[in-house]
């Protein structure tokens, strides 16, 4: 049963030590009650309180880590059905399937594609997260050979070993022992043998069953065998099934606190048609899948899925923003022009990208406007003449440039006169309204 913030508070140390990152124990208790914090953040909580609060304060969907090191992927820990209620926490992991029946060159190409999949989009590093090694042949030696190849060529990428054969699982999983691998393929029939293999190599497990009742019973069985870290597969065959099953699982876990289904979900979106596969994978990203397995990772598909995933898992209540400072785009000198814009991530990356395209080294002043775009920040009173002048004065840029000219976004040309009054000795130039006009504007000035 969920406890209230006051009930939780009574079991906390009440020292207000702030070690948990919150100003008071009561504030921390409220976060625990809302499942927006975990009990391990409090270093002084008693063992008695841990027993009482551990289960009550745990997220309704158990957090699982796939892989290890810098490329480890965290999943689960979700607390809401809809992102506008708060936000979705851990983005879906995208895994590419490699079958042990594929030719060596085809397998090598997929591994290379995963290793080179990382892109930078609005300041975030996005990539294919895992490789699913599929025991299509049913042969343990072939699965082992493929596992060895993946471990050698992609040692830092999270691995998912997919088989229902415990002997094949042992042969493959030993290549990823202690690296946070996932052993997928636990069924009611093989549960004990597969769990023993997973335990031996410190892996989490993926359990599958037809229907949510059977899946619930299986997760309880696996927990009874000593493994709590698992992902669940309701065996959805179509996009319709995926939407229905994933929604029922999320609703049961969050609204009903139904622990047997409180685990991350894995969906296999694998299709022969690459476009259809992309569409099905998109359904999984939008509808609660924590791991989505696909057959191929072409660059166009990656960009589509990465962008969708990034948008879905961005906090809708907090605009994406970059740090306030003077950025140097190119090999700037004291004579390089000085532009100013806001710290909305998309604005920054579009503007900096166009400046790079111009090949004119430029100082880019990025001002903290709480992640709002230029026009929105101006309308909200956060990108004003007074605040711009204060930022420029405090930034120290005047000591780094031989001129005193500030180029203002064209959309807020109305501010130019007021800024000149507040920045004595500075010339305010109105730049283009649109970022795509910056290359021509900067080149014409440099000529």
Order of alpha helices (4+ residues) and beta strands (2+ residues): alpha-alpha-alpha-beta-beta-beta-alpha-beta-beta-beta-alpha-beta-alpha-beta-alpha-beta-alpha-beta-alpha-beta-alpha-beta-alpha-beta-beta-alpha-beta-alpha-alpha-beta-alpha-beta-alpha
